Amino acid sequence: MLTPVYAAVDIRRIEAAAFAASPAPALMERAGLAAAECARLMLGKGDRVLILAGPGNNGGDAFVVARHLARGWHAVDVVFTGDATRLPPDAAQALDTLGAAGIAPAKNLPGPITHDLIVDGLFGIGLQRDLTGAYADLVARVNASGRPVLALDIPSGLDADTGRVRGVAIRATRTITFLATKPGLHTLDGPDHCGTIEIADLGLDAAAIAPPSGTLIDAIDAGSVLPPRRRNSHKGSHGDLWILGGAKGMVGAAFLAARAGLLCGAGRVLAGLLDDAAPLDPLHPELMFRPGFPDPDLDRAACVVVGPGLGRSAEAAARLDHCIALEIPLLLDADALNLVAASDHREQLVSHRGRPTILTPHPAEAGRLLGVSTQEVQRDRVGAALALASRFRSAVVLKGTGSVVATPDGRWAINTTGNPGMAVAGMGDVLCGIVGALVAQGAEPAVALRAGVWLHGTAADDCARTLGGLVGITASDVALAARAALNQHLDGVPSGSVPVESHGS
C-alpha cells in the first residue's frame, strides 16, 4: 500500500472527527508520549534536553514531551515563547500539568545551547506567516548550534502543504509527524529540513476517517506495472518505442533517452534525429536510427517520446505536430513542452488528444505551460502539477525535489526516491526513456509514469551507494542502474514456464 498524505486542512478534519467521538481521544497526550519515546532514542546516553514550546497546540505537545522526559530523569530546560493566557485549552492544560510536576518554563534561552538534544515545538502545521524578529533569531541559534533536533509534527517555519520555508525554518535531524504525513515534508525544501521522518498515527486510522489528499510513491509493485513476459514472445511482443529529438548539438539527449528505453525493456527502440549525421550509436548498435520523417513505422509505435534535444526549429515544430495527431500514447518533454507553451492552438491539440499523453516538465517548463513564473510553480508544487494535469488532460510529473505526479482525475503522489547527485545534465532524458519503455511494454501510462519516476530515483540511489557518494553520478550510470533495479522488482520467470525435475533411477 502507498503511504497516504494529507494537507493541513484534511488533518484538521480528522482531528475534528476524533474530538467529536465519545470519549474523545487525548491526542495531545498521545503525541507527546510518542515524541518523548523518539527523543529518548535520539538521546542515547545523553541527558540534557532543550524543549522549545510555541504559542499554540504544537507548544502543548512540547509540554507533554517535557513532562515525560523529566519523569524519566532527564535534565529538561523548557523555553515557552507564547502567552499562557492565550493558549488553546489542551495546550493550557498541558502547561498546568507541567507546572504541577515542578517544571517552570523560561521565557528565554538559558545561555548557549549545549544540550544533547533540542525538541522543536514552536510552530506546527497551522503556521500562516513568515518567521521574523525574535522567532527568526531563535531558529537561527538552533540551526547554528550543531545539536540534534527533533521536530514535532513539522519543522517550525516549514509550510506543511508546500514545503516552502516561511522566512526561516528549523533544520531537524528527525521529524515525528502526527496522524499522517504531510506533503510539505517531502517536496521542495521539506527534505532539507525534516531529516528522517517518523509517522505517529496516535491510535487513529486517518484513511478510515477521511480519504487522503494524495500518496507517497515509496515503493512499486513492478509485477503489477508490467505484464509478465511469455516464453513464446519476440521483440514485437514488447513494443516499439520511438524517440524524436536530437537536433544539431543536442544528439546526446536523444541517445540517452533511447539507451534508457532499450535498457528498460522496450522490444525495439527507434530514434528519429533532426541531426542525422550520427546514424549509429557505437555503445548500443541495437538502436535503430531513421533519417526520414515521417516514417511509416511510426504509426505502429507503442509509445512515442518527443523532446530530448528537439530544439525549437520549424522542423522540430512540424514533427511535434505530426506526433500530437497520432493515435498513440505520447510523452512530451523538454522543447516539445516549450513549443506547446508557445502556441495556444498546440495546447488545444494536446489537451484534446484521443490517446494518453504524459508531460514531464521541470519547474521552469511548468511555468511556461501555465503562464506563471517558476517561483509561482515552486510555491505550490502539488497545486501546479494538478493544474497541468487538468489543463492538458494528461498524466504529469513536475520534476524536482519530491517530484509530484498528478493525473486529470485529481490524484497526486510525491516521489520519495532520488538524491542531489541527480542534478546533472541528461537525467530528464533518461527518465523519458524509462517511462516510454514501460508504456511500450504494456503499462498503463499513468502507472508507468509513477513507476518510472520511482525507478529513476531508486537507480540514482543505487548509484550513490555504489560510487560511495553523490558526486559524479551520470545519467548513463542511472540508465544502467535502472535496468538492474527493474529486474530486481520483476518476478523474472516467464509465465507458462514449466519447471522440469530430473529424478535419478
C-alpha positions in Angstrom: 0.0 0.0 0.0 1.1 3.5 -0.7 1.5 5.9 2.2 -1.4 8.4 2.4 -0.5 12.1 2.5 -2.9 14.8 4.0 -3.0 18.5 3.5 -3.3 20.6 6.7 -7.0 21.2 6.2 -7.6 17.5 6.0 -5.6 16.9 9.2 -7.9 19.4 10.9 -11.0 17.5 9.7 -9.5 14.2 11.1 -8.9 15.9 14.4 -12.4 17.3 14.5 -13.9 13.9 13.8 -11.8 12.4 16.5 -12.8 15.0 19.1 -16.5 14.5 18.2 -16.2 10.9 19.3 -17.2 9.9 22.8 -15.0 9.7 24.6 -12.7 12.0 22.6 -9.1 10.6 22.4 -6.4 12.5 24.3 -4.4 13.3 21.1 -2.0 15.7 22.7 -1.1 13.2 25.4 -0.6 10.5 22.7 1.5 12.8 20.6 3.7 14.0 23.5 4.3 10.4 24.6 5.2 9.2 21.1 7.6 12.1 20.7 9.2 11.5 24.1 9.9 7.9 23.2 11.5 9.2 20.0 13.5 11.7 21.9 14.8 9.0 24.3 16.1 7.0 21.4 17.8 10.1 19.9 19.4 10.9 23.3 21.1 7.6 23.7 23.4 8.1 26.7 22.8 11.9 26.6 20.8 13.6 29.3 20.2 17.3 28.8 17.2 18.3 26.6 16.2 21.8 25.5 12.5 22.0 24.7 11.1 24.9 22.7 7.4 25.4 23.1 5.4 27.9 20.9 2.1 29.7 21.4 -0.2 27.0 20.1 -1.0 23.3 20.2 2.5 22.5 19.0 3.7 24.1 22.2 1.2 21.9 24.1 2.8 18.8 22.5 6.2 20.1 23.7 4.9 20.5 27.3 3.8 16.8 27.3 7.2 15.8 25.9 9.0 17.7 28.7 6.9 16.1 31.4 7.6 12.6 30.2 11.3 13.2 29.8 11.5 14.8 33.2 9.8 11.7 34.7 12.5 9.6 33.0 15.1 11.6 35.0 16.4 13.6 32.0 17.5 17.2 32.7 14.9 19.3 30.9 15.0 23.0 30.1 11.8 24.4 28.7 11.5 27.7 26.9 7.9 28.9 26.3 7.7 31.7 23.7 3.9 32.3 24.0 1.3 33.8 26.4 -0.2 31.4 28.8 -3.5 33.2 28.9 -3.9 32.8 25.1 -3.1 29.1 24.8 -5.7 26.7 23.3 -7.5 24.7 26.0 -5.5 21.4 25.6 -2.2 23.3 25.5 -3.1 25.3 28.5 -3.9 22.1 30.4 -0.6 20.6 29.4 1.2 23.7 30.7 -0.7 23.5 34.0 0.2 19.8 34.3 3.9 20.6 33.6 3.8 23.2 36.3 2.3 20.7 38.8 5.2 18.4 38.0 7.5 21.2 39.2 8.8 22.4 35.9 8.6 26.2 35.3 9.3 27.2 31.6 11.6 30.1 31.0 10.9 32.9 28.5 14.4 32.9 27.0 17.2 30.5 26.2 19.4 29.6 29.3 22.6 30.8 27.8 24.5 28.9 25.0 22.8 25.8 23.6 25.0 22.9 24.8 22.2 20.4 25.3 22.3 16.8 24.0 19.0 17.3 22.1 16.7 20.1 21.1 12.9 19.5 20.7 11.3 21.9 18.3 7.7 22.6 19.4 7.5 26.2 18.2 5.0 26.1 15.3 3.1 23.2 13.7 1.1 22.8 10.5 -1.1 25.9 11.2 1.7 28.5 10.6 0.3 31.2 8.2 3.1 33.8 8.3 6.8 34.1 7.8 9.0 33.8 10.9 10.7 37.1 11.6 12.2 39.0 14.6 12.8 37.1 17.8 11.5 33.8 16.3 13.8 34.1 13.3 16.7 34.7 15.7 15.8 31.7 17.8 15.6 29.5 14.8 19.0 30.7 13.6 20.5 29.9 17.0 19.1 26.4 16.9 20.4 25.8 13.4 23.8 27.1 14.3 24.1 25.1 17.5 25.1 21.9 15.8 22.9 20.0 18.2 20.5 17.2 17.0 16.9 18.4 16.7 13.6 16.5 17.0 10.8 18.5 15.3 7.2 17.9 16.4 4.8 17.4 13.5 6.8 19.6 11.2 10.0 21.7 11.5 9.0 25.2 12.6 8.9 27.6 9.7 8.1 25.0 7.0 4.8 25.2 5.2 3.0 21.8 5.7 1.3 21.8 2.4 4.0 23.1 0.0 7.4 22.5 1.7 8.1 26.3 1.4 10.3 27.9 4.0 8.4 30.8 5.7 11.3 33.2 6.2 13.4 30.7 8.1 12.9 27.2 9.3 14.4 24.7 11.7 16.7 22.1 10.2 15.7 18.9 12.1 17.6 15.7 12.5 14.4 13.9 12.8 10.7 14.8 12.5 7.9 12.9 14.2 4.7 13.8 12.4 1.3 13.1 13.9 -1.7 11.3 12.4 -0.3 11.1 8.9 2.4 12.6 6.8 2.1 16.0 5.0 3.1 17.0 1.5 5.5 19.7 2.7 7.7 17.2 4.4 8.5 15.5 1.1 8.8 18.2 -1.6 10.7 21.5 -2.3 12.6 22.5 0.9 11.0 19.8 3.1 13.6 17.1 2.7 16.4 19.5 3.5 14.7 20.5 6.8 13.0 17.3 8.1 15.7 14.8 8.4 14.4 11.3 9.0 10.6 11.2 9.1 8.6 9.1 11.5 4.8 8.9 11.5 2.9 8.5 14.7 -0.7 7.7 14.0 -1.8 8.3 17.6 -4.1 5.3 17.5 -6.3 6.7 14.7 -6.8 5.2 11.2 -6.7 8.5 9.3 -7.8 6.9 6.0 -10.9 5.4 7.6 -11.9 8.9 8.7 -11.1 10.8 5.5 -9.7 9.9 2.2 -6.1 11.1 1.7 -5.3 14.1 -0.5 -2.5 12.1 -2.1 0.1 9.4 -1.5 3.8 8.9 -1.4 5.5 6.9 -4.1 7.6 5.0 -1.7 7.6 1.6 -3.4 6.3 0.0 -6.6 5.0 -3.5 -7.3 6.8 -3.8 -10.6 5.0 -7.1 -11.3 1.7 -5.1 -11.4 3.2 -2.4 -13.7 4.3 -4.7 -16.5 2.6 -7.9 -17.7 4.8 -11.0 -17.3 6.8 -11.9 -20.3 5.6 -15.1 -22.0 8.1 -17.6 -23.0 6.7 -17.6 -26.6 7.5 -13.9 -27.3 9.6 -11.9 -29.7 10.8 -8.3 -30.0 7.4 -7.2 -31.4 5.8 -8.5 -28.2 7.4 -5.8 -26.1 6.6 -2.8 -28.2 8.3 -0.2 -30.4 9.5 2.9 -28.6 10.2 5.9 -30.7 12.4 8.8 -29.6 12.1 12.0 -31.6 14.6 14.8 -31.0 18.4 15.2 -31.3 18.9 18.5 -33.2 22.4 19.5 -34.1 24.5 19.9 -30.9 21.9 18.0 -28.8 22.0 14.5 -30.2 23.3 13.2 -26.9 19.9 13.9 -25.2 18.1 11.6 -27.7 20.8 8.9 -27.3 20.4 8.9 -23.5 16.6 8.6 -23.8 16.9 5.8 -26.4 19.5 3.9 -24.4 17.4 4.1 -21.3 14.4 2.8 -23.3 16.4 -0.1 -24.6 17.9 -1.0 -21.2 14.4 -0.9 -19.6 13.0 -3.5 -21.9 11.3 -2.0 -25.0 11.3 -4.6 -27.8 12.7 -2.1 -30.3 13.9 1.5 -29.9 13.9 3.7 -32.9 15.3 7.2 -33.0 14.3 9.9 -35.4 17.0 12.6 -35.1 16.8 16.0 -36.6 20.6 15.8 -37.0 21.0 12.6 -38.9 24.8 12.8 -39.1 25.2 10.1 -36.4 23.3 7.1 -37.8 24.9 4.7 -35.3 25.2 4.5 -31.5 28.6 2.8 -31.0 27.7 1.8 -27.5 24.4 0.4 -28.4 24.2 -0.7 -32.0 20.8 -2.3 -31.3 19.3 1.2 -31.5 17.7 1.9 -34.9 18.0 5.3 -36.5 15.5 6.5 -39.0 16.6 9.6 -41.0 13.4 10.3 -42.9 10.3 11.8 -41.5 7.5 10.9 -41.2 8.5 7.2 -41.1 5.8 4.6 -41.9 6.8 2.6 -38.9 5.9 5.5 -36.6 2.2 4.7 -36.9 2.9 1.3 -35.4 4.7 2.6 -32.3 3.6 1.5 -28.8 4.8 4.8 -27.4 6.4 8.0 -28.9 8.7 10.3 -26.9 9.1 13.8 -28.3 11.5 16.3 -26.9 15.0 15.1 -25.9 17.3 17.5 -27.7 14.5 18.6 -30.0 15.1 22.3 -30.3 12.5 24.8 -31.3 13.1 25.0 -35.1 10.3 24.9 -37.7 11.2 21.3 -38.4 11.0 20.4 -34.7 7.6 22.0 -34.5 6.4 20.1 -37.6 7.5 16.8 -36.2 5.8 17.6 -32.9 2.5 18.5 -34.6 2.6 15.2 -36.5 3.1 13.2 -33.4 0.3 15.0 -31.5 -2.1 13.9 -34.2 -1.1 10.2 -33.8 -3.5 7.8 -32.0 -0.6 6.5 -29.9 0.5 7.1 -26.3 2.7 10.2 -26.3 5.3 11.6 -23.9 6.3 15.2 -24.3 9.5 16.6 -22.7 11.9 19.5 -22.9 11.5 21.6 -26.0 8.4 19.7 -27.0 6.8 21.3 -23.9 8.2 24.7 -24.8 6.7 24.5 -28.2 3.4 23.6 -26.7 3.6 26.5 -24.3 4.3 28.9 -27.1 1.1 28.0 -29.1 -2.5 28.2 -27.8 -3.5 26.1 -30.8 -1.0 23.4 -30.0 -2.1 23.4 -26.4 -5.7 22.7 -27.5 -4.5 19.9 -29.7 -2.6 18.3 -26.8 -5.5 18.7 -24.4 -8.0 17.1 -26.8 -5.9 14.1 -27.9 -7.8 10.8 -28.0 -4.9 8.7 -26.6 -2.9 9.1 -23.3 -0.4 11.9 -23.0 2.4 12.2 -20.5 4.1 15.6 -19.7 7.4 15.7 -17.8 8.3 19.4 -17.1 10.8 20.8 -14.8 9.5 23.9 -12.8 10.5 26.5 -15.5 8.8 24.5 -18.2 5.7 24.0 -16.0 5.6 27.8 -15.5 5.6 28.4 -19.3 2.8 25.9 -19.8 0.7 27.5 -17.0 1.7 31.1 -17.9 3.2 31.8 -14.5 6.7 32.2 -13.1 8.9 29.4 -12.0 8.7 30.8 -8.5 4.9 30.6 -8.6 5.1 26.9 -9.6 7.5 26.2 -6.7 5.3 28.0 -4.2 2.8 25.1 -4.6 4.2 22.2 -6.4 1.3 19.9 -5.8 -1.2 22.6 -7.0 0.9 23.3 -10.1 1.1 19.6 -11.0 -2.7 19.2 -10.6 -3.3 22.3 -12.7 -1.2 21.0 -15.5 -2.9 17.6 -15.4 -6.3 19.2 -15.6 -5.4 21.8 -18.2 -3.8 19.3 -20.6 -5.8 16.2 -19.6 -2.5 14.4 -19.2 -0.5 12.5 -16.7 2.1 14.9 -15.4 5.3 14.7 -13.4 6.6 18.0 -12.0 10.2 17.2 -11.6 12.4 18.4 -8.8 13.0 17.6 -5.1 10.0 15.4 -4.2 8.7 15.0 -7.8 4.9 15.3 -8.0 2.9 13.0 -10.3 -0.6 14.1 -11.0 -3.5 12.9 -13.2 -6.6 14.6 -14.6 -8.9 12.9 -12.1 -7.2 14.9 -9.3 -5.0 12.2 -7.9 -1.4 13.0 -7.0 1.6 11.4 -5.4 5.1 12.6 -4.3 8.1 10.5 -5.1 10.5 9.7 -2.2 13.4 8.3 -4.2 16.4 10.1 -5.6 19.2 12.3 -4.4 21.1 15.6 -5.2 23.5 13.7 -7.3 20.8 13.7 -10.0 21.3 17.4 -10.5 23.3 16.9 -13.7 22.6 17.1 -17.4 20.7 14.2 -19.1 18.7 12.9 -16.1 15.4 14.0 -17.6 16.2 12.3 -20.9 16.8 9.0 -19.1 13.5 9.4 -17.3 11.7 9.8 -20.6 13.3 6.6 -21.9 12.4 4.6 -18.8 8.8 5.7 -18.8 8.5 5.3 -22.5 9.8 1.7 -22.3 7.3 0.8 -19.6 4.4 2.2 -21.7 5.8 0.4 -24.8 5.7 -2.9 -22.9 2.1 -2.5 -22.0 2.0 -0.5 -18.7 -0.9 1.9 -18.3 0.6 5.4 -18.9 -0.2 7.0 -15.6 1.0 3.8 -13.8 4.1 3.8 -16.0 4.8 7.4 -15.0 4.6 6.8 -11.3 6.7 3.6 -11.5 9.2 5.2 -13.9 9.7 8.2 -11.6 10.3 5.9 -8.6 12.6 3.6 -10.6 14.6 6.6 -11.9 15.2 7.8 -8.3 15.9 4.4 -7.0 18.5 3.8 -9.7 20.2 7.1 -8.7 20.2 6.0 -5.0 21.8 2.7 -6.0 24.5 4.6 -8.0 25.2 6.8 -4.9 25.7 3.6 -2.8 27.9 2.0 -5.4 30.0 5.1 -6.0 30.3 6.0 -2.4 28.7 9.4 -2.7 26.7 11.9 -4.8 29.5 13.4 -6.9 30.0 12.2 -10.4 26.7 10.3 -10.9 25.9 10.5 -14.6 22.7 10.0 -16.5 24.2 7.0 -18.2 25.0 5.5 -14.8 21.4 5.8 -13.8 20.1 4.2 -17.0 22.2 1.1 -16.3 21.2 1.0 -12.7 17.5 1.4 -13.7 17.8 -1.9 -15.7 19.2 -3.7 -12.6 16.5 -2.2 -10.3 13.7 -3.1 -12.6 14.8 -6.7 -12.9 15.1 -6.9 -9.1 11.5 -5.9 -8.8 10.2 -8.2 -11.5 9.5 -11.8 -11.0 11.8 -12.7 -13.8 10.2 -16.1 -14.6 8.2 -16.1 -17.8 4.5 -17.1 -17.4 3.8 -20.5 -18.7 7.2 -21.8 -17.9 7.2 -25.4 -16.7 9.8 -26.5 -14.1 11.5 -29.7 -15.1 12.6 -32.1 -12.4 15.1 -34.8 -13.1 14.8 -38.0 -11.0 17.6 -40.5 -10.9 16.8 -44.2 -11.1 
